[in-house]
Amino acid sequence: MSTKKKWLITILSIVGVLLIGIGAYAYSLYSTVEKTVASMHKPIDREKSEKRTDAVEFKKQDPISVLLLGVDEREGDKGRSDTMIVLTVNPTKKSTQMVSIPRDTRTEIIGKGKEDKINHAYAFGGPEMAIHTVENFLDIPIDYFIQVNMESFRDIVNAVGGVTVENGFAFNYGGYTFDKGQLTLDGQEALAYSRMRYEDPNGDFGRQNRQRQIIKAVIDKGASFSSLTKFDDILAVIGENIRTNMTFDEMVDIQKNYKDARFNLEQTQIKGSGTKIDGIYYYIVPDEERTALSTKLKKHLQISGNVTKR
């Protein structure tokens, strides 16, 4: 056998071994992801939102909506959803709308029969009541929820190797100093950065903006090729701290058909004013503001209809 032929066989053998190794790794990764999603899965008792006439079809790239619930869970306490973010995802427009709902927003709690702070819906009835309440407040369907234990922010950020954010002003919080400008944060720093509220001139809105920064940074970092080597750590943290009604197959379809929508992210702040009712602070959103926001989200979801009165 010629030397040239021997080298060719050797190279092909090496490539073959590499391909087999990559295939085995990919299968292992797929299997691990599937098991992780199974542990995260928390179904809700409905096939689709009552505000949809037809079920979402991923292959047709129908726009979808997701409610993110950041919950501070403590032992012996169900907790409240102190962070509530609605995402509408439109793959044909390659865009995502992100709306943070102030936790003190006064609205009807669906299933409780009274008006209260919107973040109390989770405490009263878990993600189901939170979903129904947000649907009523914005008059849009909520297709999926993702519930995150806020304490896990630290572990999730560490799992992706830290995040980079752009800080608008210098402040101190939780024993850390955050300078103005671009910052690279580890998990504990990111948790402190996202929690500061009282020193922020924008109050809770400022905190919501920093939380959105961290979420976006985690998504971008987690989707990068460099995070593949950290997948085991990332999946371990996710499996312990995140719950969702998405199935594994739905996640695969969403990743396949909707992934480009994350590159164009528009963030919206709900306008309103604070007041006290019976000595309790509430954030009041005018009907005209709610109507305008609902119309905007419906357009992004490519659905029609009028906003219902609370």
C-alpha positions as CSV (number, residue, x, y, z in Angstrom):
1,M,0.0,0.0,0.0
2,S,1.4,3.4,-0.9
3,T,2.3,5.9,1.7
4,K,-0.3,8.4,0.3
5,K,-3.0,5.8,0.6
6,K,-2.0,4.9,4.2
7,W,-2.2,8.6,5.1
8,L,-5.6,8.9,3.5
9,I,-6.9,5.8,5.4
10,T,-5.5,7.2,8.7
11,I,-7.1,10.6,8.2
12,L,-10.5,9.1,7.3
13,S,-10.2,6.8,10.4
14,I,-9.6,9.9,12.6
15,V,-12.5,11.8,11.0
16,G,-14.7,8.7,11.5
17,V,-13.8,8.4,15.2
18,L,-14.4,12.1,15.7
19,L,-17.8,11.9,14.0
20,I,-18.8,8.9,16.1
21,G,-17.6,10.8,19.2
22,I,-19.6,13.9,18.3
23,G,-22.6,11.8,17.5
24,A,-22.4,10.1,20.9
25,Y,-22.0,13.5,22.6
26,A,-24.9,14.9,20.7
27,Y,-27.1,11.9,21.7
28,S,-26.0,12.2,25.3
29,L,-26.7,16.0,25.3
30,Y,-30.1,15.4,23.7
31,S,-31.0,12.7,26.3
32,T,-29.8,15.0,29.2
33,V,-31.9,17.9,27.9
34,E,-34.9,15.7,27.5
35,K,-34.6,14.5,31.1
36,T,-34.1,18.1,32.4
37,V,-37.2,19.3,30.6
38,A,-39.2,16.5,32.0
39,S,-38.2,17.5,35.5
40,M,-39.2,21.2,34.7
41,H,-42.5,20.3,33.1
42,K,-45.5,21.6,35.0
43,P,-48.7,21.3,32.9
44,I,-51.7,23.5,33.3
45,D,-55.3,22.4,32.9
46,R,-56.1,23.7,29.4
47,E,-55.1,23.0,25.8
48,K,-55.0,26.6,24.7
49,S,-55.9,30.1,26.0
50,E,-59.6,31.0,25.9
51,K,-58.4,34.2,24.1
52,R,-57.3,32.1,21.1
53,T,-59.8,30.8,18.5
54,D,-57.2,28.4,17.1
55,A,-54.3,26.6,18.6
56,V,-50.7,27.8,17.8
57,E,-49.0,25.9,15.0
58,F,-45.2,26.1,15.2
59,K,-44.6,25.0,11.6
60,K,-46.7,28.0,10.4
61,Q,-44.7,30.2,12.7
62,D,-47.7,31.5,14.5
63,P,-46.6,34.2,17.0
64,I,-46.6,33.0,20.7
65,S,-46.7,34.6,24.1
66,V,-44.8,33.7,27.3
67,L,-45.3,34.9,30.9
68,L,-42.0,34.9,32.9
69,L,-42.6,34.7,36.6
70,G,-39.7,35.5,38.9
71,V,-40.6,34.1,42.3
72,D,-38.9,34.5,45.6
73,E,-39.6,31.1,47.2
74,R,-39.0,30.7,50.9
75,E,-39.4,27.6,53.1
76,G,-43.0,27.4,54.2
77,D,-44.1,30.2,51.9
78,K,-45.4,29.8,48.4
79,G,-44.0,33.2,47.5
80,R,-45.1,36.0,45.2
81,S,-44.2,36.7,41.6
82,D,-42.2,39.9,42.2
83,T,-41.1,39.8,38.6
84,M,-43.7,39.5,35.9
85,I,-42.6,39.8,32.2
86,V,-44.7,39.2,29.2
87,L,-42.9,38.1,26.0
88,T,-44.6,38.1,22.6
89,V,-42.5,36.3,20.0
90,N,-43.1,36.9,16.2
91,P,-40.7,34.7,14.1
92,T,-41.8,36.1,10.7
93,K,-41.0,39.6,11.9
94,K,-37.9,38.2,13.7
95,S,-38.8,40.3,16.8
96,T,-39.7,39.9,20.4
97,Q,-41.7,42.4,22.6
98,M,-40.9,42.4,26.3
99,V,-43.2,44.1,28.8
100,S,-42.6,44.2,32.5
101,I,-45.7,44.5,34.7
102,P,-45.1,46.4,37.9
103,R,-45.7,44.0,40.8
104,D,-47.9,46.5,42.7
105,T,-50.3,47.0,39.7
106,R,-53.9,47.0,40.9
107,T,-56.1,44.8,38.8
108,E,-58.8,42.1,39.1
109,I,-57.4,38.8,40.4
110,I,-59.2,36.2,38.2
111,G,-60.5,33.4,40.4
112,K,-60.4,35.5,43.5
113,G,-63.2,37.9,42.7
114,K,-61.4,41.0,43.9
115,E,-58.9,43.7,42.9
116,D,-55.5,43.5,44.4
117,K,-51.8,43.7,43.5
118,I,-51.1,41.7,40.4
119,N,-48.2,39.8,42.0
120,H,-50.6,38.4,44.6
121,A,-52.3,36.2,41.9
122,Y,-49.4,33.7,42.0
123,A,-49.6,33.6,45.8
124,F,-53.3,32.9,45.7
125,G,-53.4,30.4,42.9
126,G,-50.0,29.6,41.4
127,P,-49.1,30.1,37.8
128,E,-52.6,29.3,36.6
129,M,-54.1,32.2,38.4
130,A,-51.2,34.5,37.4
131,I,-51.8,33.6,33.8
132,H,-55.5,34.2,33.9
133,T,-55.0,37.5,35.7
134,V,-52.4,38.7,33.2
135,E,-54.6,37.6,30.3
136,N,-57.5,39.7,31.7
137,F,-55.3,42.7,32.4
138,L,-53.8,42.9,28.9
139,D,-56.6,41.1,27.0
140,I,-54.1,38.8,25.1
141,P,-53.6,35.1,25.2
142,I,-50.7,33.7,27.3
143,D,-49.6,30.5,25.7
144,Y,-46.8,29.4,28.0
145,F,-45.3,30.3,31.4
146,I,-41.8,30.0,32.7
147,Q,-41.4,30.2,36.5
148,V,-37.9,31.0,37.8
149,N,-36.8,30.9,41.4
150,M,-35.1,34.3,41.7
151,E,-32.5,32.9,44.1
152,S,-31.3,30.7,41.2
153,F,-30.4,33.8,39.3
154,R,-27.0,33.5,40.9
155,D,-26.5,29.9,39.9
156,I,-27.8,30.4,36.3
157,V,-25.5,33.3,35.7
158,N,-22.5,31.3,37.1
159,A,-23.5,28.3,34.9
160,V,-23.2,30.4,31.7
161,G,-19.9,31.9,32.9
162,G,-21.1,35.3,33.9
163,V,-22.9,38.1,32.0
164,T,-22.1,41.5,30.6
165,V,-24.5,44.4,31.0
166,E,-24.5,48.2,30.4
167,N,-25.1,50.1,33.7
168,G,-26.7,53.5,33.4
169,F,-25.4,55.0,36.7
170,A,-23.1,54.1,39.6
171,F,-24.5,52.7,42.8
172,N,-23.7,50.4,45.8
173,Y,-25.9,47.6,46.8
174,G,-25.6,44.3,48.8
175,G,-21.9,45.0,49.5
176,Y,-21.0,45.5,45.9
177,T,-20.1,48.7,43.9
178,F,-21.5,48.9,40.4
179,D,-19.7,51.5,38.3
180,K,-21.4,53.3,35.4
181,G,-20.7,51.6,32.0
182,Q,-20.1,48.1,30.9
183,L,-19.9,45.5,33.7
184,T,-19.1,41.8,33.7
185,L,-21.0,40.2,36.6
186,D,-20.8,36.8,38.3
187,G,-23.9,35.2,39.8
188,Q,-23.9,36.9,43.2
189,E,-23.2,40.3,41.6
190,A,-25.9,39.8,39.0
191,L,-28.4,39.0,41.8
192,A,-27.6,42.2,43.7
193,Y,-27.5,44.2,40.5
194,S,-31.1,43.0,39.6
195,R,-32.5,43.6,43.1
196,M,-31.6,47.2,43.9
197,R,-34.7,49.4,43.8
198,Y,-34.8,52.2,46.4
199,E,-31.6,54.0,45.3
200,D,-32.8,54.0,41.7
201,P,-34.3,57.3,40.5
202,N,-36.8,55.2,38.4
203,G,-37.7,53.0,41.4
204,D,-39.2,49.6,40.5
205,F,-39.0,50.5,36.7
206,G,-35.2,50.8,37.1
207,R,-35.1,47.4,38.8
208,Q,-37.2,45.9,36.1
209,N,-34.8,47.2,33.4
210,R,-31.8,45.7,35.2
211,Q,-33.7,42.4,35.5
212,R,-34.4,42.4,31.8
213,Q,-30.8,43.2,31.1
214,I,-29.7,40.1,33.1
215,I,-32.4,37.9,31.4
216,K,-31.3,39.0,27.9
217,A,-27.6,38.6,28.7
218,V,-28.3,35.0,30.0
219,I,-30.3,34.1,26.9
220,D,-27.5,35.5,24.6
221,K,-24.7,33.8,26.6
222,G,-26.6,30.5,26.9
223,A,-27.3,30.5,23.2
224,S,-23.6,31.0,22.3
225,F,-21.4,28.1,21.1
226,S,-19.0,28.7,24.0
227,S,-21.7,27.6,26.5
228,L,-21.8,24.1,25.0
229,T,-19.0,23.0,27.4
230,K,-21.0,24.2,30.3
231,F,-24.3,22.5,29.4
232,D,-24.2,20.0,32.2
233,D,-23.9,22.8,34.8
234,I,-26.6,24.9,33.0
235,L,-29.0,22.0,32.8
236,A,-28.5,21.0,36.4
237,V,-29.4,24.5,37.6
238,I,-32.3,24.8,35.2
239,G,-33.8,21.5,36.2
240,E,-33.8,22.5,39.9
241,N,-35.1,26.1,39.6
242,I,-37.3,26.5,36.6
243,R,-40.9,25.2,35.9
244,T,-42.8,25.6,32.6
245,N,-45.8,24.1,30.8
246,M,-43.7,23.7,27.7
247,T,-43.0,20.1,26.7
248,F,-39.7,18.9,25.3
249,D,-41.1,18.5,21.8
250,E,-42.6,22.1,22.0
251,M,-39.2,23.5,23.1
252,V,-37.5,21.7,20.1
253,D,-40.1,23.2,17.7
254,I,-39.8,26.7,19.2
255,Q,-36.0,26.6,19.0
256,K,-36.3,25.4,15.4
257,N,-38.9,27.9,14.2
258,Y,-38.6,30.9,16.5
259,K,-34.9,31.3,17.4
260,D,-34.2,34.3,15.1
261,A,-36.8,36.4,17.0
262,R,-34.4,36.9,19.9
263,F,-32.1,39.2,17.9
264,N,-34.6,42.0,17.8
265,L,-35.9,42.7,21.3
266,E,-38.1,45.7,22.1
267,Q,-38.7,46.6,25.8
268,T,-41.8,48.4,26.9
269,Q,-42.5,50.1,30.2
270,I,-46.1,50.3,31.5
271,K,-47.0,53.9,32.4
272,G,-49.1,54.7,35.4
273,S,-48.9,56.3,38.8
274,G,-48.7,55.2,42.4
275,T,-51.3,55.8,45.1
276,K,-52.5,54.5,48.4
277,I,-55.9,52.8,48.9
278,D,-56.8,52.0,52.5
279,G,-53.2,52.6,53.5
280,I,-51.8,50.1,50.9
281,Y,-49.6,51.3,47.9
282,Y,-50.8,50.4,44.4
283,Y,-49.7,51.2,40.9
284,I,-52.6,52.4,38.8
285,V,-52.5,51.9,35.1
286,P,-55.0,54.1,33.2
287,D,-57.4,52.3,30.8
288,E,-56.1,54.3,27.8
289,E,-52.5,53.1,28.6
290,R,-53.7,49.5,29.0
291,T,-55.7,49.7,25.7
292,A,-52.7,51.1,23.8
293,L,-50.4,48.4,25.1
294,S,-52.9,45.6,24.5
295,T,-53.4,46.8,20.9
296,K,-49.6,46.9,20.4
297,L,-49.2,43.3,21.7
298,K,-52.2,42.0,19.7
299,K,-50.7,43.5,16.5
300,H,-47.4,41.7,17.3
301,L,-49.3,38.5,18.0
302,Q,-51.3,39.0,14.8
303,I,-54.6,38.7,16.5
304,S,-57.5,41.2,16.7
305,G,-60.1,42.3,19.2
306,N,-61.0,45.0,21.6
307,V,-59.6,45.3,25.1
308,T,-62.2,44.2,27.7
309,K,-62.9,46.4,30.7
310,R,-61.7,45.2,34.1
